[in-house]
Amino acid sequence: MGEGIHLTFRGAIIGCGFFAQNHLRAWAELADVAIVAVCDSDADRARTTARVHNIGRVYADAADLLEHEQLDFIDVATTPESHRDLVELAASRCRLVICQKPIANTYADALAMVAAAEAAGATLMVHENFRWQKPYREIARRIAAGDIGTPRFARISFRHGVDNYVNQPYLKRIERFALMDMGLHLFDLARQLINEVETVSCRTQRRNPEVRGEDAFTALLGHVGGATTVLDCSYHSVIRPEPFPQTTAWIEGDDASLSLTADYRLQWHRHDGVREVLLEPPVPVWGAPPWHGVMDSVRAFESHVVDVLNGRAEPEPSGRHNLMTLALALASYDSAERDETIAIDAWIEARE
């Protein structure tokens, strides 16, 4: 790019539901991005979203959108049953496609989506924002810098009792809930912070009688190199003060440990004492606590997308990278059903 030339990437969003509003507010903060159109099968919702976010063009059909707009990227923010068709369609028309997690409900669909993007020469990214939360970026940096030595054990926990179903009522109706909603975030964090995974075992619970699927789980991961991670999640816990939507962590290495508490405090436990730093992110002008940690991570992820579009970064995570994360969630259901430990490479091999 020549000196003094400013490039604006043209994008559109497909899906105008609850969380898509965070996507749009964060995109609006980026100088290098212009969201020029919105699309939703509910035309009234699409029109309302366009009006709220001052976006000029509105579509009710994704094929119509892609036929009439010249776009650099598409942000797919729909529910997973529609992802494969939309990603395969968008990959043939855009250089970069972002897909909301879960990338798909089945490993076969996710594999097909990755293959379609690669065949079309498009970059496929998954909107996985937990690894972009400020505390976890700092934890990853410290582990990579050797601040705790070789990681040996981790516990990552997401437990709360907030009524998620007010804003996302479909969560009550899906047969596979906690592992495919929060579990994917936690599996991705374990891979990012510790290492790739060799084995997974899992127990699930259905605690809220109004919820169709599992709303709690505990998973045990065996990592390449011998480390162990425990992931635990509950949407039906009584905790005061309410920690939602924060995730806590404890990570032990050979030389030191790191702990992340529910008030954004990161503690570095060393032989000579404890050092502490506050990592609470700023509240966006369009946001409010307690959602600001998640909102800030959406903004950070989308800023990274711009870096990818500019050729300054590799996609994090890519669609191909996210295949393992999805495999861990799906294999966890098999583990819970069979009450056995799953070797993840064998599980994947049987499906490729």
C-alpha positions in Angstrom: 0.0 0.0 0.0 1.4 3.4 -1.0 2.3 6.0 1.6 -0.7 8.2 2.5 -3.3 5.8 1.0 -6.0 4.9 3.4 -7.9 1.7 2.7 -11.4 1.1 4.1 -12.7 -2.5 4.1 -16.3 -2.9 3.2 -18.2 -5.4 5.2 -21.8 -6.6 5.9 -23.3 -8.6 8.8 -25.7 -11.5 8.3 -27.9 -12.0 11.4 -29.2 -9.1 13.5 -29.9 -10.8 16.8 -28.9 -10.0 20.4 -25.1 -10.4 20.2 -24.8 -9.0 16.6 -25.5 -5.6 18.1 -22.2 -5.8 19.9 -20.5 -6.8 16.7 -21.9 -3.7 15.0 -21.0 -1.3 17.7 -17.5 -2.5 17.8 -17.1 -2.4 14.0 -18.3 1.3 14.1 -15.2 2.2 16.3 -12.7 1.0 13.7 -11.6 3.6 11.2 -10.6 1.0 8.6 -14.0 -0.6 8.4 -17.4 0.4 6.9 -20.3 -1.9 7.5 -22.4 -1.0 4.4 -25.3 -3.5 4.7 -27.2 -5.7 7.2 -29.1 -8.9 6.4 -31.6 -10.9 8.4 -34.4 -13.2 7.4 -36.6 -11.2 9.7 -36.9 -8.0 7.6 -38.3 -5.9 10.4 -35.3 -6.8 12.6 -32.9 -6.0 9.8 -34.5 -2.6 9.2 -34.5 -1.8 12.9 -30.8 -2.7 13.2 -29.9 -0.7 10.1 -31.7 2.4 11.5 -30.1 2.0 15.0 -26.6 1.7 13.5 -27.1 4.2 10.6 -26.4 1.6 7.9 -27.7 2.3 4.5 -28.7 -1.0 2.9 -30.9 -3.7 4.2 -31.5 -7.3 2.9 -33.6 -10.2 4.0 -31.8 -12.8 1.8 -28.0 -13.5 1.9 -27.8 -14.4 -1.7 -29.4 -11.1 -2.7 -26.9 -9.3 -0.4 -23.9 -10.9 -2.0 -25.2 -10.4 -5.5 -25.6 -6.7 -5.1 -22.8 -5.7 -2.8 -19.0 -5.6 -3.4 -17.6 -6.7 0.0 -14.2 -7.5 1.5 -15.7 -9.5 4.4 -18.9 -10.9 5.8 -19.7 -11.3 9.5 -22.0 -14.3 9.9 -23.8 -13.8 13.3 -26.6 -16.3 12.9 -27.4 -19.6 14.8 -25.2 -22.6 13.8 -27.7 -24.5 11.7 -27.4 -21.8 9.0 -23.7 -21.4 9.1 -22.6 -24.0 6.5 -24.8 -22.6 3.7 -23.9 -19.0 4.5 -20.2 -19.6 4.8 -20.0 -21.6 1.6 -22.0 -18.9 -0.2 -19.9 -16.0 1.2 -16.5 -17.7 0.7 -17.1 -17.5 -3.1 -17.8 -13.8 -3.0 -15.6 -12.3 -0.2 -11.9 -12.5 0.7 -12.6 -13.1 4.4 -15.6 -14.7 6.2 -16.2 -14.5 9.9 -18.4 -17.2 11.5 -20.0 -16.9 14.9 -19.2 -19.8 17.2 -20.1 -22.6 17.2 -18.9 -22.9 13.7 -21.3 -25.8 13.1 -23.4 -28.4 15.0 -21.5 -31.3 13.4 -17.9 -31.9 12.6 -18.7 -32.9 9.0 -20.4 -29.5 8.4 -17.4 -27.6 9.9 -14.9 -29.6 7.9 -16.9 -28.9 4.7 -17.0 -25.1 5.5 -13.2 -25.1 6.0 -12.7 -27.0 2.8 -15.0 -24.6 0.9 -13.2 -21.5 2.1 -9.8 -23.0 1.3 -11.0 -24.0 -2.2 -12.3 -20.5 -2.8 -9.1 -18.9 -1.6 -11.0 -17.1 1.2 -9.9 -16.7 4.8 -12.3 -18.3 7.3 -12.2 -17.0 10.9 -14.3 -17.9 13.9 -15.6 -15.2 16.2 -14.0 -16.7 19.3 -13.7 -13.7 21.6 -12.7 -15.2 24.9 -9.0 -15.5 23.9 -9.2 -11.8 23.1 -10.3 -10.8 26.6 -7.7 -8.5 28.2 -6.8 -10.8 31.1 -6.3 -13.9 28.9 -4.2 -12.0 26.5 -1.9 -11.0 29.4 -1.9 -14.6 30.8 -1.0 -16.0 27.4 1.8 -13.4 27.1 3.2 -14.3 30.5 3.2 -18.0 29.9 4.9 -17.5 26.5 7.5 -15.3 28.3 8.3 -18.2 30.7 7.0 -16.4 33.8 5.7 -19.6 35.4 7.9 -22.1 33.7 6.4 -25.1 31.9 2.6 -25.2 32.5 1.5 -28.4 34.3 -2.1 -27.7 35.5 -4.9 -25.4 34.8 -8.5 -24.9 36.1 -10.7 -22.5 34.1 -14.2 -21.9 35.5 -17.3 -20.2 34.4 -20.1 -20.4 37.0 -23.1 -18.1 37.5 -26.8 -17.9 38.0 -27.8 -15.1 35.6 -30.9 -15.5 33.5 -29.2 -15.8 30.1 -32.5 -16.8 28.5 -34.1 -13.3 28.6 -31.9 -12.1 25.7 -31.2 -15.4 24.1 -34.4 -17.5 24.6 -33.3 -20.1 22.1 -30.7 -21.3 24.6 -33.6 -22.9 26.6 -34.7 -25.0 23.6 -31.5 -26.5 22.2 -30.6 -30.1 23.0 -26.9 -29.3 23.3 -26.4 -26.2 25.3 -23.5 -25.6 27.8 -20.7 -27.4 26.0 -21.6 -25.8 22.6 -22.2 -22.4 24.1 -19.6 -21.8 26.9 -17.6 -25.0 26.5 -16.2 -24.0 23.1 -14.8 -20.8 24.7 -13.1 -22.8 27.5 -11.7 -25.5 25.2 -10.2 -22.7 23.1 -8.6 -21.1 26.1 -7.1 -24.4 27.3 -5.5 -24.8 23.9 -4.3 -21.3 23.7 -2.8 -21.2 27.2 -1.5 -24.7 27.8 -1.1 -26.9 24.7 -3.0 -29.1 22.3 -5.2 -31.8 23.8 -4.8 -35.6 23.6 -7.7 -36.8 25.7 -11.0 -35.6 27.1 -13.4 -36.9 29.7 -16.6 -35.2 30.7 -19.6 -35.3 32.9 -22.7 -33.1 32.2 -25.7 -32.0 34.3 -29.1 -30.6 33.6 -29.8 -28.5 36.7 -32.5 -26.0 35.6 -35.7 -28.0 34.8 -36.8 -25.2 32.3 -33.7 -25.9 30.1 -33.8 -28.7 27.5 -30.1 -29.4 27.3 -27.2 -29.6 29.7 -26.6 -26.4 31.7 -23.5 -27.6 33.6 -20.4 -29.7 32.8 -17.0 -30.6 34.1 -14.3 -31.7 31.6 -10.8 -33.1 32.2 -8.3 -32.6 29.5 -5.0 -34.4 29.0 -2.6 -32.2 27.0 0.4 -33.0 24.8 3.4 -32.8 27.1 1.5 -34.1 30.1 -0.3 -31.1 31.5 -3.9 -31.4 32.9 -6.7 -28.9 32.6 -10.1 -29.0 34.5 -12.9 -27.0 32.8 -16.0 -26.4 34.8 -19.2 -24.5 33.8 -22.6 -23.9 35.3 -25.5 -21.6 34.3 -27.4 -22.5 37.5 -25.2 -21.6 40.5 -25.9 -19.4 43.5 -22.9 -17.2 43.9 -22.7 -13.8 45.7 -21.6 -11.4 44.5 -22.7 -12.6 41.1 -19.5 -13.1 38.9 -21.3 -13.1 35.5 -19.9 -12.9 32.8 -16.3 -13.3 34.1 -14.2 -16.5 33.9 -11.7 -17.3 36.6 -8.5 -19.3 36.2 -5.7 -21.0 38.1 -2.6 -22.0 36.2 0.4 -23.8 37.7 3.9 -24.0 36.2 7.1 -25.5 37.4 8.3 -22.1 38.7 5.2 -20.1 39.6 1.4 -19.9 39.3 -1.1 -17.4 37.9 -4.6 -16.8 39.3 -7.4 -14.7 37.7 -10.2 -13.8 40.1 -13.7 -12.6 39.4 -12.7 -9.0 39.9 -10.2 -8.9 37.0 -7.2 -9.3 39.4 -4.3 -11.3 38.1 -2.0 -12.7 40.8 1.5 -14.0 40.1 2.4 -16.5 42.8 6.2 -16.8 43.1 8.5 -18.4 45.7 9.2 -14.8 47.0 5.6 -13.7 47.3 2.6 -12.6 45.3 2.5 -9.8 42.7 -0.9 -8.5 41.6 -2.1 -6.4 38.7 -5.7 -5.2 37.9 -6.7 -6.1 34.3 -10.2 -4.7 34.1 -10.8 -3.5 30.6 -12.3 0.0 29.9 -16.1 0.3 29.5 -16.9 1.1 25.8 -18.9 4.2 25.3 -21.6 2.0 23.9 -21.5 -0.5 26.8 -21.9 -0.9 30.5 -20.8 -3.3 33.3 -20.8 -6.2 33.7 -20.7 -6.8 29.9 -17.7 -4.6 29.3 -15.1 -7.4 29.5 -16.9 -9.3 26.7 -17.6 -6.1 24.7 -13.9 -5.1 24.9 -12.9 -8.6 23.6 -15.3 -8.2 20.6 -13.6 -4.9 19.8 -10.2 -6.6 20.1 -11.1 -9.5 17.9 -12.5 -7.2 15.2 -9.4 -5.1 15.3 -7.4 -8.3 14.8 -9.6 -9.0 11.7 -8.5 -5.7 10.3 -4.9 -6.7 10.8 -5.6 -10.0 9.0 -7.2 -8.1 6.1 -4.2 -5.8 5.9 -1.8 -8.8 5.9 -0.3 -7.9 9.3 -1.5 -11.0 11.2 -2.5 -14.6 10.8 -6.1 -15.4 11.7 -6.7 -16.2 15.3 -8.5 -18.5 15.4 -8.9 -19.7 11.8 -11.6 -22.0 10.7 -9.1 -24.9 10.5 -7.8 -24.2 14.0 -11.3 -24.1 15.4 -12.0 -27.7 14.1 -10.2 -29.1 17.1 -12.1 -26.9 19.5 -15.4 -28.1 18.0 -14.1 -31.7 18.1 -13.4 -31.4 21.8 -17.0 -30.2 22.5 -18.6 -32.9 20.4 -16.3 -35.6 21.9 -17.2 -34.4 25.4 -20.9 -35.4 24.7 -19.7 -38.9 23.6 -17.6 -39.1 26.8 -20.5 -38.1 29.0 -22.8 -40.6 27.3 -20.4 -43.5 27.4 -18.7 -42.6 30.7 -15.3 -43.0 29.1 -12.2 -41.0 28.2 -11.9 -40.1 24.5 -8.7 -40.0 22.6 -9.3 -36.9 20.5 -7.0 -37.8 17.5 -8.8 -41.1 17.1 -12.2 -39.4 17.4 -11.3 -36.9 14.6 -9.7 -39.7 12.4 -13.0 -41.6 12.5 -14.8 -38.5 11.0 -12.3 -37.4 8.3 
